[in-house]
Amino acid sequence: MLAVSSEPFDSPDFIYEIKWDGYRCLAYIDGKTILQSRNLQDLTRSFPDLSYFHHSVKGQPLVLDGEIIVLDDTGRPSFNFLKARGNLIDEWKVRRAAARAPALLVVFDVLYYRGQDVMARPLEVRKGWLQEAVRPTDNLIISGFISTYGTRFFESCLEQGLEGVMAKEKGSPYLPGRRSSYWRKFRRTREGQFLILGYQPGTGRRELGALLLGEYLDGRLVYRGKVGTGFDREEERHLLAELEKLPSLLPHQVEGLAGIRGVRWVEPRLVCKVEYLEETPEGRLRHPSYRGLC
């Protein structure tokens, strides 16, 4: 189940919990533990430290929904630490990383309980079953929540350096694979202005796939990533019309473009406004969204 973006609000009909900055994960528990990502990839081998929940969780067989996180030295979720673990393949390196940067599964919903599909039951009922099923351990915890006061909770989360808040309607069902206003997300975002270095064509009904972004740093033109959301059909056509007027730019004039193909490069004359979550250690924008030409 997915959420829609929203401005913070207060309502007695909603609960509010931390939006955890990690890998979304379903845990299938029935005498063994299997972890599956949102795009149906098996995460169990990547996170062997999270593969023993069947020894402590009650109500099997059951399916839990949650987020895999790795904490930094300040006790906050670090997506970069998590990604470094998730990218490992070699079994010895995976186990060494698990000892050095242990993962946690933060669970916030139960979809099957005692072998029964409970997704149609109200969220507040499922939360009760979640408390019955899960005994918190060093690497398995239940996401806490409050009721009614979403605005102040969001402000408190930002003060703690967290990503944001999830608001969920108390009486709502679980709708697998669907984005619904039953779940709403408030996120901390940043905004910046970036040069458009080129674009990738779209596929299917989309004419524009993504814009490639750059920025001058100490006189050097540096690649900052690409943005593929935030423009509708009309804006796609407007951008393409403007970009096609520009002369081509050779990729070697931009730092950090290794391995990027299928791009029409342009002279960096157009500047666009982009909203994003944060920067990666490589200087790329994370979760960017286009907000218009400047």
Salt bridges, closest charged atoms under 4 A:
GLU17 OE1 - LYS127 NZ 2.93
GLU17 OE2 - LYS168 NZ 2.46
ASP21 OD1 - ARG286 NH2 2.50
ASP49 OD2 - ARG85 NH1 2.96
ASP65 OD2 - ARG24 NH2 2.72
GLU91 OE2 - ARG95 NE 3.69
ASP109 OD1 - ARG126 NE 2.76
GLU155 OE1 - ARG152 NH1 3.15
GLU159 OE2 - ARG152 NH1 3.40
GLU163 OE2 - LYS19 NZ 3.18
GLU163 OE2 - ARG187 NH1 3.68
GLU207 OE2 - ARG237 NE 2.71
GLU215 OE1 - ARG224 NH1 2.11
GLU236 OE2 - ARG206 NE 3.43
GLU242 OE2 - LYS245 NZ 3.24
GLU255 OE1 - ARG220 NH1 2.67
GLU267 OE2 - ARG269 NE 3.25
GLU275 OE1 - ARG291 NH2 3.17
GLU278 OE2 - ARG286 NH1 2.68
GLU279 OE2 - ARG224 NH2 2.87
